[in-house]
């Protein structure tokens, strides 16, 4: 292990909209800040081809461009950015110490007064061949993010819970037809969400079925989704479903495994915040804050994660000022 002799005011874990916004706010407050960017700087938004719901871009903006520009903005404010992941957060060994220790996967140890966790969540995928390479080219994990790319086209949503129903209903306002593919014969969504979905004339239910194959139009430079093969789990029958877009809504996994033994998590694995009314983004451990999709299991929107990052940064600054 290599111990870094610097003492940071805040270590921000995650480089998506929440983490980078928090970094900008902390840097402007003249706090010594470092961002642990993970293996994919910019977070999940870099997998979105076009972002059309971010204010200030009347024609939309590419997900990669938006996050790389934000990363440059962070660096321009003097924030240090380190690639890599956090292995664990350690409470002070010395009872008189006010510093938390952050162990990175390369063995480096950072010391900090406060931590903001903004590690996000990742979509559960079907884990089928060609699925990952077609993300952004016909396959998506977020209808609100990518739905406008499929205006007046035929799409399918996979899943049967609230998220899948919400995605299908949202897409029905944009697309000419929406298939909702579910492996069971009834929805797992709440009664009101299920009723709304089943009564939607633009949504066709495909019961007792799973996607077993994804097929693409193979182009020299960029492939695109062509159709999927679905299988009825009761009869074994298979058929080809020609579609323009496929949205996976079978759940999300928060990236919180590294803090499961340190701070309080919800049953779903998302970070629980709000134990301090004055500092709503603080976790169950003083000095550790959370923002974005790692603590918000409902909204899954970059703009909301960015707002949560700003709030966490302000909370951390106030906590530091009061403590000092």
Secondary structure by P-SEA (a helix, b strand, c coil): cccccccccbbbccccaaaaaaaaaaaaacccccccccccccccccccccccccccccccccaaaaaaaaaaaaaaabbbbbccccccccccccccccbbbbbcccbbbbbbcbbbbccccccccccccccccccccccccccccccccccccccccccccaaaaaaaaaaaacccbbbbbbccccccccaaaaaaaaaccccccccccccccccccccccbbbbcbbbbbcccccbbbbbbccbbbbcccccccccccccccccccccccccccccccccccccccccccccccccccccaaaaaaaaaaaaaaaaaaaaaac
